[in-house]
Amino acid sequence: MTGQLCLTLVDTSSIQHYIFGSNRLKENAGGSEVVRWVTDDALRQACEYVCGQAVAWRTVMDAPQAPALLQDGPEQATLLFAAAGNAALLFRSREVARQVITVWSRQLLVQAPGLRVAVVHELFSPGELGKQWRRARQRLTKAKEAPPPAGPLQGISLTRSCPNTGMAAAGTDHRLVSSDITDGRPIPVQRASRALSPVAACRLDCARAATRRLKEEFRDILGDHFAFPDRAEDLGQREEENYLAVVHADGNGLGKRFASLLAEDAGDDGLLVERIQQFVRDVQGASAKALRAVISALVHDYDSLVEKKRLRKCEKSGEWLPIRPLVFGGDDVTFVCHGCLGLSLAARYLQAFASEKDSNGTPFSACAGVTIAHAKAPFARAYGLAEELCRSAKARNAAVDGPPASWLDAHLAIDGLELPLHEIRAARVMPRDVGECALDGRPWQVVPDEGESPSWSAVQRAMRCFSEEKWPRSVIRGLVHAFTVSESAVAMMLAQQRLRNRPLDGAYVDGTSPRLQVDSSGRTFVPLFDALELYEYCWEVS
């Protein structure tokens, strides 16, 4: 290679806000498809428009290969990788890179309104790719944190606001069916409900493509029998169970492992590119396998859940599977499912992800957060809490000595989503004669499964005990309330259940008193409470 090439890094800013900025599941799915299109198809189209046929476009799952640009090949542009809302490309010159990004930006303004992106260009000479890539990542972080150049013009004079985004409406949606808008409502109300901002219209336009791509991705698992729902109401909830779970999982330490690849650069740009492509391929492959394991488990148990009258059959050109993946393709995954399946499916994902290794034999690990909320609750807030719970699990993982482990945190938000997590947790204590202790033992360690609290398997054992001893739901709810009253109130109820031949394992009770435990951070908590509170909201999935 002679002369300098240009490395271009592309990243989407605040994609969570863009994807989850609506309370309509269909629109959120469309938002996810817009993000994928922007950093994949739209970039490829811009490169081909500027460079003609001199473009080498590769998917993440293609075998790693050093770009021909590094050997003075004919290509003017090549994709190194595109995944999870970001991409890296090489161009023959900065001028070509700028022309491509100019064309691409114009596409975004028209076809992806409201989505913010950040782009940096960095020139490098032979042997300097790793050094300049590190510099480009620093510049990209600053670009993403910078405020937009100017406030968007929301509307002029009198406007009608979009009910989905709160922005000024620029049109109406004539695709809404009677299930979205009740025919009996007044005409002005129906018109207001149909008003759409450009952002909402774009996401809805892409919803069908998102569903079609998802169907193709998992066709071998779904077959012709199952389909993914477009509405939160089709997640299989019975009439008295109108809630859902938002699950967000993120890999542990993968950013540091990517940075270490750049730090290990020995001056061989081609070898560095191959290592980066292999790493991204390993991560995407592990994440995809883990998500497939979750969906396969749900398909396997679907009939059993229906027979037990836990799921309501939702049929429309096949049966709706009670899960909808929204973000996948990188190290972070987000899906929505029936409220009682979130905990089991999140744990299943962590277990499957942790069973995978990269090409060097290093195992992966991840953490996850689960929000169980009412189906009509603000979706963006439910996702935000799931993300906060995932950070809580990651913080616990970082605080524990030893190799990275997979942790799970969850919150039952049936009564609302107003307070931040730290305020909620601080108020959840059991009054005692001497001081107080925390009710929550979460986060729980999922992998490796050490069996001792706070672990997910310990919570599951307590739940199974409630099932095997046929504990009435009224008793379980009464115990949950007793924990907020006093330790003596809990002991009294446990003594009553012991007389009724409903004993508990010694790991959870000491005689008739709830057993306390101290975690690695020195916090005292009640191992039994997690199982009691979440018992009605956790169905085991094989």
Buried (B, 14 or more C-beta within 10 A) or exposed (E): BEEBBBBBBBBBBEBBBBBBBBBBBBBBBBBBBBBBBBBBEBBBBBBBBBBEEBBBBBEBEEEBEBBBBBEEBEBBBBBBBBBBBBBBBBBBBBEBBBBBBEBBEEBBEEBBBBBBBBBBBBBBBBBBBBBBBBBBBEBBEEBBEEEEEEEEEEBEEEBBBBBBBEBBBBEBBEEBEEEBBEEEEEEEEBEBBBBBBBBBBBBBBBBBBBBEBBBEBBEEBBEEEBBBBBBBBBBBBEEEBBBBBBBBBBBBBBEEBBEEBBEEBEEBBBBBBBBBBBBBBBBBBBBBEBBBBBBBBBBEBBEEBBEEEBBBEBEEEBBBBBBBBBBBBBBBBBBBBBBBBBBBBBBBBBBBBBBBEBEEEEBBBBBBBBBBBBBEBBBBBBBBBBBBBBBBBBBBBEEBEEEBBBBBBBBBBBEEBEEEBEEBBEEBBBBEEEEEBBBBBBBBBBBEBEEEBBBBBBBBBBBEBBEEEEBEEEBBBBBBEBBBEBBEBBBEBBBEBBEEEBEBBEBBBEEBEBBBBEBEEEEBBBBBBBBBBBBBBBBBBE
